[in-house]
């Protein structure tokens, strides 16, 4: 059985990546950051893409590595 893909909005994606939603908006405007889908005004990020391989360029984020960090969205837990 194939698992259904899960998509999140920019606020949820920002929590997974430990950045602000505004950072994601800025990156989209600059053509940087994680891949996203847009239909009309709705922007969605695939959780699998966020967890599997988005890497920050040097200086793109303050603080340490997200490796081993855990983010909770509702009743779901994501590990980075």
mmCIF file of the N, C-alpha and C atoms, coordinates in Angstrom:
data_MODEL
# 
_entry.id   MODEL 
# 
loop_
_atom_site.group_PDB 
_atom_site.id 
_atom_site.type_symbol 
_atom_site.label_atom_id 
_atom_site.label_alt_id 
_atom_site.label_comp_id 
_atom_site.label_asym_id 
_atom_site.label_entity_id 
_atom_site.label_seq_id 
_atom_site.pdbx_PDB_ins_code 
_atom_site.Cartn_x 
_atom_site.Cartn_y 
_atom_site.Cartn_z 
_atom_site.occupancy 
_atom_site.B_iso_or_equiv 
_atom_site.pdbx_formal_charge 
_atom_site.auth_seq_id 
_atom_site.auth_comp_id 
_atom_site.auth_asym_id 
_atom_site.auth_atom_id 
_atom_site.pdbx_PDB_model_num 
ATOM 1   N N  . UNK A 1 1  ? 0.838  -1.179 0.000  1.00 0.00 ? 1  UNK A N  1 
ATOM 2   C CA . UNK A 1 1  ? 0.000  0.000  0.000  1.00 0.00 ? 1  UNK A CA 1 
ATOM 3   C C  . UNK A 1 1  ? 0.885  1.245  0.000  1.00 0.00 ? 1  UNK A C  1 
ATOM 4   N N  . UNK A 1 2  ? 0.581  2.194  -0.843 1.00 0.00 ? 2  UNK A N  1 
ATOM 5   C CA . UNK A 1 2  ? 1.367  3.403  -0.975 1.00 0.00 ? 2  UNK A CA 1 
ATOM 6   C C  . UNK A 1 2  ? 0.937  4.437  0.066  1.00 0.00 ? 2  UNK A C  1 
ATOM 7   N N  . UNK A 1 3  ? 1.907  5.044  0.734  1.00 0.00 ? 3  UNK A N  1 
ATOM 8   C CA . UNK A 1 3  ? 1.614  6.051  1.755  1.00 0.00 ? 3  UNK A CA 1 
ATOM 9   C C  . UNK A 1 3  ? 1.282  7.378  1.079  1.00 0.00 ? 3  UNK A C  1 
ATOM 10  N N  . UNK A 1 4  ? 0.238  8.038  1.575  1.00 0.00 ? 4  UNK A N  1 
ATOM 11  C CA . UNK A 1 4  ? -0.171 9.321  1.017  1.00 0.00 ? 4  UNK A CA 1 
ATOM 12  C C  . UNK A 1 4  ? 0.832  10.405 1.415  1.00 0.00 ? 4  UNK A C  1 
ATOM 13  N N  . UNK A 1 5  ? 1.173  11.268 0.462  1.00 0.00 ? 5  UNK A N  1 
ATOM 14  C CA . UNK A 1 5  ? 2.093  12.361 0.755  1.00 0.00 ? 5  UNK A CA 1 
ATOM 15  C C  . UNK A 1 5  ? 1.411  13.371 1.661  1.00 0.00 ? 5  UNK A C  1 
ATOM 16  N N  . UNK A 1 6  ? 2.177  13.947 2.567  1.00 0.00 ? 6  UNK A N  1 
ATOM 17  C CA . UNK A 1 6  ? 1.639  14.953 3.481  1.00 0.00 ? 6  UNK A CA 1 
ATOM 18  C C  . UNK A 1 6  ? 2.257  16.291 3.134  1.00 0.00 ? 6  UNK A C  1 
ATOM 19  N N  . UNK A 1 7  ? 1.415  17.306 3.013  1.00 0.00 ? 7  UNK A N  1 
ATOM 20  C CA . UNK A 1 7  ? 1.845  18.662 2.720  1.00 0.00 ? 7  UNK A CA 1 
ATOM 21  C C  . UNK A 1 7  ? 1.496  19.565 3.893  1.00 0.00 ? 7  UNK A C  1 
ATOM 22  N N  . UNK A 1 8  ? 2.324  20.577 4.130  1.00 0.00 ? 8  UNK A N  1 
ATOM 23  C CA . UNK A 1 8  ? 2.083  21.536 5.209  1.00 0.00 ? 8  UNK A CA 1 
ATOM 24  C C  . UNK A 1 8  ? 2.200  22.946 4.662  1.00 0.00 ? 8  UNK A C  1 
ATOM 25  N N  . UNK A 1 9  ? 1.591  23.895 5.370  1.00 0.00 ? 9  UNK A N  1 
ATOM 26  C CA . UNK A 1 9  ? 1.685  25.295 4.969  1.00 0.00 ? 9  UNK A CA 1 
ATOM 27  C C  . UNK A 1 9  ? 3.022  25.881 5.429  1.00 0.00 ? 9  UNK A C  1 
ATOM 28  N N  . UNK A 1 10 ? 3.249  27.156 5.160  1.00 0.00 ? 10 UNK A N  1 
ATOM 29  C CA . UNK A 1 10 ? 4.542  27.757 5.486  1.00 0.00 ? 10 UNK A CA 1 
ATOM 30  C C  . UNK A 1 10 ? 4.788  27.869 6.987  1.00 0.00 ? 10 UNK A C  1 
ATOM 31  N N  . UNK A 1 11 ? 3.737  28.025 7.773  1.00 0.00 ? 11 UNK A N  1 
ATOM 32  C CA . UNK A 1 11 ? 3.911  28.111 9.233  1.00 0.00 ? 11 UNK A CA 1 
ATOM 33  C C  . UNK A 1 11 ? 4.381  26.770 9.788  1.00 0.00 ? 11 UNK A C  1 
ATOM 34  N N  . UNK A 1 12 ? 3.746  25.689 9.340  1.00 0.00 ? 12 UNK A N  1 
ATOM 35  C CA . UNK A 1 12 ? 4.152  24.354 9.805  1.00 0.00 ? 12 UNK A CA 1 
ATOM 36  C C  . UNK A 1 12 ? 5.538  23.986 9.280  1.00 0.00 ? 12 UNK A C  1 
ATOM 37  N N  . UNK A 1 13 ? 5.822  24.334 8.025  1.00 0.00 ? 13 UNK A N  1 
ATOM 38  C CA . UNK A 1 13 ? 7.142  24.059 7.450  1.00 0.00 ? 13 UNK A CA 1 
ATOM 39  C C  . UNK A 1 13 ? 8.227  24.804 8.221  1.00 0.00 ? 13 UNK A C  1 
ATOM 40  N N  . UNK A 1 14 ? 7.939  26.033 8.607  1.00 0.00 ? 14 UNK A N  1 
ATOM 41  C CA . UNK A 1 14 ? 8.909  26.820 9.372  1.00 0.00 ? 14 UNK A CA 1 
ATOM 42  C C  . UNK A 1 14 ? 9.210  26.156 10.712 1.00 0.00 ? 14 UNK A C  1 
ATOM 43  N N  . UNK A 1 15 ? 8.191  25.587 11.353 1.00 0.00 ? 15 UNK A N  1 
ATOM 44  C CA . UNK A 1 15 ? 8.419  24.877 12.621 1.00 0.00 ? 15 UNK A CA 1 
ATOM 45  C C  . UNK A 1 15 ? 9.316  23.669 12.415 1.00 0.00 ? 15 UNK A C  1 
ATOM 46  N N  . UNK A 1 16 ? 9.083  22.930 11.348 1.00 0.00 ? 16 UNK A N  1 
ATOM 47  C CA . UNK A 1 16 ? 9.904  21.744 11.064 1.00 0.00 ? 16 UNK A CA 1 
ATOM 48  C C  . UNK A 1 16 ? 11.357 22.148 10.840 1.00 0.00 ? 16 UNK A C  1 
ATOM 49  N N  . UNK A 1 17 ? 11.572 23.260 10.139 1.00 0.00 ? 17 UNK A N  1 
ATOM 50  C CA . UNK A 1 17 ? 12.932 23.706 9.807  1.00 0.00 ? 17 UNK A CA 1 
ATOM 51  C C  . UNK A 1 17 ? 13.559 24.621 10.860 1.00 0.00 ? 17 UNK A C  1 
ATOM 52  N N  . UNK A 1 18 ? 12.790 24.969 11.883 1.00 0.00 ? 18 UNK A N  1 
ATOM 53  C CA . UNK A 1 18 ? 13.269 25.856 12.951 1.00 0.00 ? 18 UNK A CA 1 
ATOM 54  C C  . UNK A 1 18 ? 13.678 27.229 12.413 1.00 0.00 ? 18 UNK A C  1 
ATOM 55  N N  . UNK A 1 19 ? 12.851 27.757 11.535 1.00 0.00 ? 19 UNK A N  1 
ATOM 56  C CA . UNK A 1 19 ? 13.045 29.112 11.019 1.00 0.00 ? 19 UNK A CA 1 
ATOM 57  C C  . UNK A 1 19 ? 11.703 29.831 11.109 1.00 0.00 ? 19 UNK A C  1 
ATOM 58  N N  . UNK A 1 20 ? 11.697 31.110 10.818 1.00 0.00 ? 20 UNK A N  1 
ATOM 59  C CA . UNK A 1 20 ? 10.435 31.853 10.843 1.00 0.00 ? 20 UNK A CA 1 
ATOM 60  C C  . UNK A 1 20 ? 9.701  31.675 9.515  1.00 0.00 ? 20 UNK A C  1 
ATOM 61  N N  . UNK A 1 21 ? 8.373  31.784 9.541  1.00 0.00 ? 21 UNK A N  1 
ATOM 62  C CA . UNK A 1 21 ? 7.618  31.747 8.285  1.00 0.00 ? 21 UNK A CA 1 
ATOM 63  C C  . UNK A 1 21 ? 8.065  32.849 7.321  1.00 0.00 ? 21 UNK A C  1 
ATOM 64  N N  . UNK A 1 22 ? 8.468  33.991 7.866  1.00 0.00 ? 22 UNK A N  1 
ATOM 65  C CA . UNK A 1 22 ? 8.934  35.079 7.006  1.00 0.00 ? 22 UNK A CA 1 
ATOM 66  C C  . UNK A 1 22 ? 10.211 34.686 6.264  1.00 0.00 ? 22 UNK A C  1 
ATOM 67  N N  . UNK A 1 23 ? 11.076 33.913 6.898  1.00 0.00 ? 23 UNK A N  1 
ATOM 68  C CA . UNK A 1 23 ? 12.284 33.434 6.209  1.00 0.00 ? 23 UNK A CA 1 
ATOM 69  C C  . UNK A 1 23 ? 11.905 32.608 4.995  1.00 0.00 ? 23 UNK A C  1 
ATOM 70  N N  . UNK A 1 24 ? 10.925 31.712 5.152  1.00 0.00 ? 24 UNK A N  1 
ATOM 71  C CA . UNK A 1 24 ? 10.479 30.905 4.012  1.00 0.00 ? 24 UNK A CA 1 
ATOM 72  C C  . UNK A 1 24 ? 9.919  31.800 2.906  1.00 0.00 ? 24 UNK A C  1 
ATOM 73  N N  . UNK A 1 25 ? 9.148  32.792 3.279  1.00 0.00 ? 25 UNK A N  1 
ATOM 74  C CA . UNK A 1 25 ? 8.592  33.722 2.288  1.00 0.00 ? 25 UNK A CA 1 
ATOM 75  C C  . UNK A 1 25 ? 9.710  34.466 1.553  1.00 0.00 ? 25 UNK A C  1 
ATOM 76  N N  . UNK A 1 26 ? 10.707 34.924 2.299  1.00 0.00 ? 26 UNK A N  1 
ATOM 77  C CA . UNK A 1 26 ? 11.854 35.630 1.683  1.00 0.00 ? 26 UNK A CA 1 
ATOM 78  C C  . UNK A 1 26 ? 12.592 34.705 0.725  1.00 0.00 ? 26 UNK A C  1 
ATOM 79  N N  . UNK A 1 27 ? 12.835 33.463 1.152  1.00 0.00 ? 27 UNK A N  1 
ATOM 80  C CA . UNK A 1 27 ? 13.549 32.506 0.301  1.00 0.00 ? 27 UNK A CA 1 
ATOM 81  C C  . UNK A 1 27 ? 12.776 32.229 -0.985 1.00 0.00 ? 27 UNK A C  1 
ATOM 82  N N  . UNK A 1 28 ? 11.452 32.096 -0.873 1.00 0.00 ? 28 UNK A N  1 
ATOM 83  C CA . UNK A 1 28 ? 10.648 31.877 -2.082 1.00 0.00 ? 28 UNK A CA 1 
ATOM 84  C C  . UNK A 1 28 ? 10.815 33.050 -3.044 1.00 0.00 ? 28 UNK A C  1 
ATOM 85  N N  . UNK A 1 29 ? 10.760 34.250 -2.510 1.00 0.00 ? 29 UNK A N  1 
ATOM 86  C CA . UNK A 1 29 ? 10.906 35.457 -3.329 1.00 0.00 ? 29 UNK A CA 1 
ATOM 87  C C  . UNK A 1 29 ? 12.274 35.496 -4.016 1.00 0.00 ? 29 UNK A C  1 
ATOM 88  N N  . UNK A 1 30 ? 13.296 35.008 -3.330 1.00 0.00 ? 30 UNK A N  1 
ATOM 89  C CA . UNK A 1 30 ? 14.663 35.013 -3.866 1.00 0.00 ? 30 UNK A CA 1 
ATOM 90  C C  . UNK A 1 30 ? 14.988 33.769 -4.691 1.00 0.00 ? 30 UNK A C  1 
ATOM 91  N N  . UNK A 1 31 ? 14.041 32.819 -4.764 1.00 0.00 ? 31 UNK A N  1 
ATOM 92  C CA . UNK A 1 31 ? 14.287 31.585 -5.515 1.00 0.00 ? 31 UNK A CA 1 
ATOM 93  C C  . UNK A 1 31 ? 15.175 30.610 -4.772 1.00 0.00 ? 31 UNK A C  1 
ATOM 94  N N  . UNK A 1 32 ? 15.181 30.698 -3.455 1.00 0.00 ? 32 UNK A N  1 
ATOM 95  C CA . UNK A 1 32 ? 16.004 29.815 -2.617 1.00 0.00 ? 32 UNK A CA 1 
ATOM 96  C C  . UNK A 1 32 ? 15.114 28.997 -1.706 1.00 0.00 ? 32 UNK A C  1 
ATOM 97  N N  . UNK A 1 33 ? 15.736 28.161 -0.886 1.00 0.00 ? 33 UNK A N  1 
ATOM 98  C CA . UNK A 1 33 ? 14.990 27.405 0.111  1.00 0.00 ? 33 UNK A CA 1 
ATOM 99  C C  . UNK A 1 33 ? 14.431 26.108 -0.420 1.00 0.00 ? 33 UNK A C  1 
ATOM 100 N N  . UNK A 1 34 ? 13.594 25.466 0.395  1.00 0.00 ? 34 UNK A N  1 
ATOM 101 C CA . UNK A 1 34 ? 13.055 24.150 0.023  1.00 0.00 ? 34 UNK A CA 1 
ATOM 102 C C  . UNK A 1 34 ? 12.036 24.252 -1.114 1.00 0.00 ? 34 UNK A C  1 
ATOM 103 N N  . UNK A 1 35 ? 11.877 23.146 -1.826 1.00 0.00 ? 35 UNK A N  1 
ATOM 104 C CA . UNK A 1 35 ? 10.883 23.073 -2.902 1.00 0.00 ? 35 UNK A CA 1 
ATOM 105 C C  . UNK A 1 35 ? 9.489  23.248 -2.319 1.00 0.00 ? 35 UNK A C  1 
ATOM 106 N N  . UNK A 1 36 ? 8.602  23.859 -3.102 1.00 0.00 ? 36 UNK A N  1 
ATOM 107 C CA . UNK A 1 36 ? 7.230  24.077 -2.657 1.00 0.00 ? 36 UNK A CA 1 
ATOM 108 C C  . UNK A 1 36 ? 6.289  23.989 -3.848 1.00 0.00 ? 36 UNK A C  1 
ATOM 109 N N  . UNK A 1 37 ? 5.021  23.825 -3.540 1.00 0.00 ? 37 UNK A N  1 
ATOM 110 C CA . UNK A 1 37 ? 3.976  23.822 -4.562 1.00 0.00 ? 37 UNK A CA 1 
ATOM 111 C C  . UNK A 1 37 ? 3.069  25.010 -4.295 1.00 0.00 ? 37 UNK A C  1 
ATOM 112 N N  . UNK A 1 38 ? 2.586  25.598 -5.356 1.00 0.00 ? 38 UNK A N  1 
ATOM 113 C CA . UNK A 1 38 ? 1.703  26.752 -5.192 1.00 0.00 ? 38 UNK A CA 1 
ATOM 114 C C  . UNK A 1 38 ? 0.517  26.606 -6.126 1.00 0.00 ? 38 UNK A C  1 
ATOM 115 N N  . UNK A 1 39 ? -0.660 26.729 -5.556 1.00 0.00 ? 39 UNK A N  1 
ATOM 116 C CA . UNK A 1 39 ? -1.895 26.721 -6.339 1.00 0.00 ? 39 UNK A CA 1 
ATOM 117 C C  . UNK A 1 39 ? -2.675 27.946 -5.899 1.00 0.00 ? 39 UNK A C  1 
ATOM 118 N N  . UNK A 1 40 ? -2.879 28.852 -6.821 1.00 0.00 ? 40 UNK A N  1 
ATOM 119 C CA . UNK A 1 40 ? -3.500 30.128 -6.498 1.00 0.00 ? 40 UNK A CA 1 
ATOM 120 C C  . UNK A 1 40 ? -2.608 30.829 -5.477 1.00 0.00 ? 40 UNK A C  1 
ATOM 121 N N  . UNK A 1 41 ? -3.126 31.128 -4.304 1.00 0.00 ? 41 UNK A N  1 
ATOM 122 C CA . UNK A 1 41 ? -2.316 31.787 -3.266 1.00 0.00 ? 41 UNK A CA 1 
ATOM 123 C C  . UNK A 1 41 ? -1.807 30.816 -2.216 1.00 0.00 ? 41 UNK A C  1 
ATOM 124 N N  . UNK A 1 42 ? -2.174 29.533 -2.328 1.00 0.00 ? 42 UNK A N  1 
ATOM 125 C CA . UNK A 1 42 ? -1.797 28.549 -1.320 1.00 0.00 ? 42 UNK A CA 1 
ATOM 126 C C  . UNK A 1 42 ? -0.420 27.966 -1.608 1.00 0.00 ? 42 UNK A C  1 
ATOM 127 N N  . UNK A 1 43 ? 0.477  28.076 -0.641 1.00 0.00 ? 43 UNK A N  1 
ATOM 128 C CA . UNK A 1 43 ? 1.826  27.514 -0.749 1.00 0.00 ? 43 UNK A CA 1 
ATOM 129 C C  . UNK A 1 43 ? 1.896  26.309 0.173  1.00 0.00 ? 43 UNK A C  1 
ATOM 130 N N  . UNK A 1 44 ? 2.388  25.199 -0.342 1.00 0.00 ? 44 UNK A N  1 
ATOM 131 C CA . UNK A 1 44 ? 2.506  23.975 0.448  1.00 0.00 ? 44 UNK A CA 1 
ATOM 132 C C  . UNK A 1 44 ? 3.887  23.358 0.252  1.00 0.00 ? 44 UNK A C  1 
ATOM 133 N N  . UNK A 1 45 ? 4.393  22.779 1.341  1.00 0.00 ? 45 UNK A N  1 
ATOM 134 C CA . UNK A 1 45 ? 5.676  22.085 1.330  1.00 0.00 ? 45 UNK A CA 1 
ATOM 135 C C  . UNK A 1 45 ? 5.426  20.618 1.630  1.00 0.00 ? 45 UNK A C  1 
ATOM 136 N N  . UNK A 1 46 ? 6.120  19.735 0.929  1.00 0.00 ? 46 UNK A N  1 
ATOM 137 C CA . UNK A 1 46 ? 5.999  18.309 1.186  1.00 0.00 ? 46 UNK A CA 1 
ATOM 138 C C  . UNK A 1 46 ? 6.865  17.959 2.395  1.00 0.00 ? 46 UNK A C  1 
ATOM 139 N N  . UNK A 1 47 ? 6.251  17.378 3.419  1.00 0.00 ? 47 UNK A N  1 
ATOM 140 C CA . UNK A 1 47 ? 6.966  17.054 4.660  1.00 0.00 ? 47 UNK A CA 1 
ATOM 141 C C  . UNK A 1 47 ? 8.170  16.178 4.369  1.00 0.00 ? 47 UNK A C  1 
ATOM 142 N N  . UNK A 1 48 ? 8.007  15.211 3.497  1.00 0.00 ? 48 UNK A N  1 
ATOM 143 C CA . UNK A 1 48 ? 9.118  14.308 3.160  1.00 0.00 ? 48 UNK A CA 1 
ATOM 144 C C  . UNK A 1 48 ? 10.318 15.099 2.645  1.00 0.00 ? 48 UNK A C  1 
ATOM 145 N N  . UNK A 1 49 ? 10.084 16.114 1.837  1.00 0.00 ? 49 UNK A N  1 
ATOM 146 C CA . UNK A 1 49 ? 11.184 16.946 1.324  1.00 0.00 ? 49 UNK A CA 1 
ATOM 147 C C  . UNK A 1 49 ? 11.854 17.733 2.448  1.00 0.00 ? 49 UNK A C  1 
ATOM 148 N N  . UNK A 1 50 ? 11.042 18.265 3.351  1.00 0.00 ? 50 UNK A N  1 
ATOM 149 C CA . UNK A 1 50 ? 11.594 19.056 4.460  1.00 0.00 ? 50 UNK A CA 1 
ATOM 150 C C  . UNK A 1 50 ? 12.456 18.201 5.379  1.00 0.00 ? 50 UNK A C  1 
ATOM 151 N N  . UNK A 1 51 ? 12.009 16.974 5.648  1.00 0.00 ? 51 UNK A N  1 
ATOM 152 C CA . UNK A 1 51 ? 12.720 16.098 6.571  1.00 0.00 ? 51 UNK A CA 1 
ATOM 153 C C  . UNK A 1 51 ? 13.900 15.388 5.922  1.00 0.00 ? 51 UNK A C  1 
ATOM 154 N N  . UNK A 1 52 ? 13.816 15.144 4.625  1.00 0.00 ? 52 UNK A N  1 
ATOM 155 C CA . UNK A 1 52 ? 14.796 14.293 3.969  1.00 0.00 ? 52 UNK A CA 1 
ATOM 156 C C  . UNK A 1 52 ? 16.040 14.990 3.470  1.00 0.00 ? 52 UNK A C  1 
ATOM 157 N N  . UNK A 1 53 ? 16.005 16.265 3.239  1.00 0.00 ? 53 UNK A N  1 
ATOM 158 C CA . UNK A 1 53 ? 17.232 16.735 2.650  1.00 0.00 ? 53 UNK A CA 1 
ATOM 159 C C  . UNK A 1 53 ? 17.412 18.210 2.459  1.00 0.00 ? 53 UNK A C  1 
ATOM 160 N N  . UNK A 1 54 ? 16.536 19.037 2.952  1.00 0.00 ? 54 UNK A N  1 
ATOM 161 C CA . UNK A 1 54 ? 16.800 20.450 2.773  1.00 0.00 ? 54 UNK A CA 1 
ATOM 162 C C  . UNK A 1 54 ? 17.979 20.817 3.638  1.00 0.00 ? 54 UNK A C  1 
ATOM 163 N N  . UNK A 1 55 ? 19.000 21.345 3.025  1.00 0.00 ? 55 UNK A N  1 
ATOM 164 C CA . UNK A 1 55 ? 20.209 21.750 3.739  1.00 0.00 ? 55 UNK A CA 1 
ATOM 165 C C  . UNK A 1 55 ? 20.354 23.256 3.634  1.00 0.00 ? 55 UNK A C  1 
ATOM 166 N N  . UNK A 1 56 ? 20.725 23.888 4.740  1.00 0.00 ? 56 UNK A N  1 
ATOM 167 C CA . UNK A 1 56 ? 20.910 25.329 4.762  1.00 0.00 ? 56 UNK A CA 1 
ATOM 168 C C  . UNK A 1 56 ? 22.299 25.680 4.261  1.00 0.00 ? 56 UNK A C  1 
ATOM 169 N N  . UNK A 1 57 ? 22.397 26.774 3.535  1.00 0.00 ? 57 UNK A N  1 
ATOM 170 C CA . UNK A 1 57 ? 23.712 27.261 3.163  1.00 0.00 ? 57 UNK A CA 1 
ATOM 171 C C  . UNK A 1 57 ? 24.323 27.923 4.386  1.00 0.00 ? 57 UNK A C  1 
ATOM 172 N N  . UNK A 1 58 ? 25.619 28.103 4.385  1.00 0.00 ? 58 UNK A N  1 
ATOM 173 C CA . UNK A 1 58 ? 26.318 28.692 5.536  1.00 0.00 ? 58 UNK A CA 1 
ATOM 174 C C  . UNK A 1 58 ? 25.728 30.040 5.886  1.00 0.00 ? 58 UNK A C  1 
ATOM 175 N N  . UNK A 1 59 ? 25.419 30.222 7.150  1.00 0.00 ? 59 UNK A N  1 
ATOM 176 C CA . UNK A 1 59 ? 24.903 31.500 7.611  1.00 0.00 ? 59 UNK A CA 1 
ATOM 177 C C  . UNK A 1 59 ? 23.421 31.704 7.395  1.00 0.00 ? 59 UNK A C  1 
ATOM 178 N N  . UNK A 1 60 ? 22.737 30.731 6.827  1.00 0.00 ? 60 UNK A N  1 
ATOM 179 C CA . UNK A 1 60 ? 21.310 30.907 6.560  1.00 0.00 ? 60 UNK A CA 1 
ATOM 180 C C  . UNK A 1 60 ? 20.481 30.797 7.832  1.00 0.00 ? 60 UNK A C  1 
ATOM 181 N N  . UNK A 1 61 ? 21.054 30.181 8.859  1.00 0.00 ? 61 UNK A N  1 
ATOM 182 C CA . UNK A 1 61 ? 20.298 30.020 10.092 1.00 0.00 ? 61 UNK A CA 1 
ATOM 183 C C  . UNK A 1 61 ? 21.223 30.175 11.273 1.00 0.00 ? 61 UNK A C  1 
ATOM 184 N N  . UNK A 1 62 ? 20.774 30.851 12.288 1.00 0.00 ? 62 UNK A N  1 
ATOM 185 C CA . UNK A 1 62 ? 21.558 30.982 13.510 1.00 0.00 ? 62 UNK A CA 1 
ATOM 186 C C  . UNK A 1 62 ? 21.340 29.746 14.361 1.00 0.00 ? 62 UNK A C  1 
ATOM 187 N N  . UNK A 1 63 ? 22.301 29.432 15.179 1.00 0.00 ? 63 UNK A N  1 
ATOM 188 C CA . UNK A 1 63 ? 22.141 28.313 16.100 1.00 0.00 ? 63 UNK A CA 1 
ATOM 189 C C  . UNK A 1 63 ? 22.799 27.064 15.580 1.00 0.00 ? 63 UNK A C  1 
ATOM 190 N N  . UNK A 1 64 ? 22.553 25.980 16.292 1.00 0.00 ? 64 UNK A N  1 
ATOM 191 C CA . UNK A 1 64 ? 23.201 24.715 15.986 1.00 0.00 ? 64 UNK A CA 1 
ATOM 192 C C  . UNK A 1 64 ? 22.448 23.908 14.954 1.00 0.00 ? 64 UNK A C  1 
ATOM 193 N N  . UNK A 1 65 ? 22.891 22.696 14.792 1.00 0.00 ? 65 UNK A N  1 
ATOM 194 C CA . UNK A 1 65 ? 22.312 21.776 13.834 1.00 0.00 ? 65 UNK A CA 1 
ATOM 195 C C  . UNK A 1 65 ? 20.930 21.336 14.287 1.00 0.00 ? 65 UNK A C  1 
ATOM 196 N N  . UNK A 1 66 ? 20.055 21.047 13.315 1.00 0.00 ? 66 UNK A N  1 
ATOM 197 C CA . UNK A 1 66 ? 18.734 20.551 13.650 1.00 0.00 ? 66 UNK A CA 1 
ATOM 198 C C  . UNK A 1 66 ? 18.734 19.039 13.823 1.00 0.00 ? 66 UNK A C  1 
ATOM 199 N N  . UNK A 1 67 ? 19.877 18.418 13.635 1.00 0.00 ? 67 UNK A N  1 
ATOM 200 C CA . UNK A 1 67 ? 19.972 16.977 13.750 1.00 0.00 ? 67 UNK A CA 1 
ATOM 201 C C  . UNK A 1 67 ? 19.540 16.517 15.137 1.00 0.00 ? 67 UNK A C  1 
ATOM 202 N N  . UNK A 1 68 ? 18.596 15.592 15.165 1.00 0.00 ? 68 UNK A N  1 
ATOM 203 C CA . UNK A 1 68 ? 18.119 15.063 16.428 1.00 0.00 ? 68 UNK A CA 1 
ATOM 204 C C  . UNK A 1 68 ? 17.036 15.891 17.076 1.00 0.00 ? 68 UNK A C  1 
ATOM 205 N N  . UNK A 1 69 ? 16.671 17.014 16.488 1.00 0.00 ? 69 UNK A N  1 
ATOM 206 C CA . UNK A 1 69 ? 15.632 17.840 17.084 1.00 0.00 ? 69 UNK A CA 1 
ATOM 207 C C  . UNK A 1 69 ? 14.264 17.268 16.748 1.00 0.00 ? 69 UNK A C  1 
ATOM 208 N N  . UNK A 1 70 ? 13.300 17.585 17.575 1.00 0.00 ? 70 UNK A N  1 
ATOM 209 C CA . UNK A 1 70 ? 11.952 17.075 17.397 1.00 0.00 ? 70 UNK A CA 1 
ATOM 210 C C  . UNK A 1 70 ? 10.980 18.243 17.352 1.00 0.00 ? 70 UNK A C  1 
ATOM 211 N N  . UNK A 1 71 ? 10.050 18.188 16.415 1.00 0.00 ? 71 UNK A N  1 
ATOM 212 C CA . UNK A 1 71 ? 9.026  19.215 16.286 1.00 0.00 ? 71 UNK A CA 1 
ATOM 213 C C  . UNK A 1 71 ? 7.677  18.537 16.354 1.00 0.00 ? 71 UNK A C  1 
ATOM 214 N N  . UNK A 1 72 ? 6.751  19.096 17.118 1.00 0.00 ? 72 UNK A N  1 
ATOM 215 C CA . UNK A 1 72 ? 5.408  18.549 17.206 1.00 0.00 ? 72 UNK A CA 1 
ATOM 216 C C  . UNK A 1 72 ? 4.440  19.481 16.516 1.00 0.00 ? 72 UNK A C  1 
ATOM 217 N N  . UNK A 1 73 ? 3.615  18.921 15.644 1.00 0.00 ? 73 UNK A N  1 
ATOM 218 C CA . UNK A 1 73 ? 2.553  19.655 14.972 1.00 0.00 ? 73 UNK A CA 1 
ATOM 219 C C  . UNK A 1 73 ? 1.259  18.915 15.253 1.00 0.00 ? 73 UNK A C  1 
ATOM 220 N N  . UNK A 1 74 ? 0.448  19.467 16.119 1.00 0.00 ? 74 UNK A N  1 
ATOM 221 C CA . UNK A 1 74 ? -0.760 18.759 16.515 1.00 0.00 ? 74 UNK A CA 1 
ATOM 222 C C  . UNK A 1 74 ? -0.381 17.495 17.243 1.00 0.00 ? 74 UNK A C  1 
ATOM 223 N N  . UNK A 1 75 ? -0.870 16.369 16.781 1.00 0.00 ? 75 UNK A N  1 
ATOM 224 C CA . UNK A 1 75 ? -0.550 15.085 17.407 1.00 0.00 ? 75 UNK A CA 1 
ATOM 225 C C  . UNK A 1 75 ? 0.596  14.371 16.715 1.00 0.00 ? 75 UNK A C  1 
ATOM 226 N N  . UNK A 1 76 ? 1.203  14.999 15.716 1.00 0.00 ? 76 UNK A N  1 
ATOM 227 C CA . UNK A 1 76 ? 2.277  14.362 14.966 1.00 0.00 ? 76 UNK A CA 1 
ATOM 228 C C  . UNK A 1 76 ? 3.622  14.900 15.406 1.00 0.00 ? 76 UNK A C  1 
ATOM 229 N N  . UNK A 1 77 ? 4.609  14.004 15.449 1.00 0.00 ? 77 UNK A N  1 
ATOM 230 C CA . UNK A 1 77 ? 5.961  14.396 15.806 1.00 0.00 ? 77 UNK A CA 1 
ATOM 231 C C  . UNK A 1 77 ? 6.852  14.198 14.581 1.00 0.00 ? 77 UNK A C  1 
ATOM 232 N N  . UNK A 1 78 ? 7.725  15.161 14.339 1.00 0.00 ? 78 UNK A N  1 
ATOM 233 C CA . UNK A 1 78 ? 8.679  15.092 13.227 1.00 0.00 ? 78 UNK A CA 1 
ATOM 234 C C  . UNK A 1 78 ? 10.072 15.202 13.805 1.00 0.00 ? 78 UNK A C  1 
ATOM 235 N N  . UNK A 1 79 ? 10.986 14.454 13.250 1.00 0.00 ? 79 UNK A N  1 
ATOM 236 C CA . UNK A 1 79 ? 12.374 14.484 13.697 1.00 0.00 ? 79 UNK A CA 1 
ATOM 237 C C  . UNK A 1 79 ? 13.232 15.024 12.591 1.00 0.00 ? 79 UNK A C  1 
ATOM 238 N N  . UNK A 1 80 ? 14.101 15.960 12.930 1.00 0.00 ? 80 UNK A N  1 
ATOM 239 C CA . UNK A 1 80 ? 14.980 16.557 11.941 1.00 0.00 ? 80 UNK A CA 1 
ATOM 240 C C  . UNK A 1 80 ? 16.379 16.081 12.080 1.00 0.00 ? 80 UNK A C  1 
# 
